[in-house]
């Protein structure tokens, strides 16, 4: 690994969120938030 894209807290949260199990429409509708590094935005848009 060269470097992590997200910090450990973000990685843990994304793993718990299991966004990869969401249907395609929900992923598409939340794509901007999922690509963001703003943990607050991600938590608000579950």
Beta strands, then each sheet from edge to edge (+ up, - down):
end
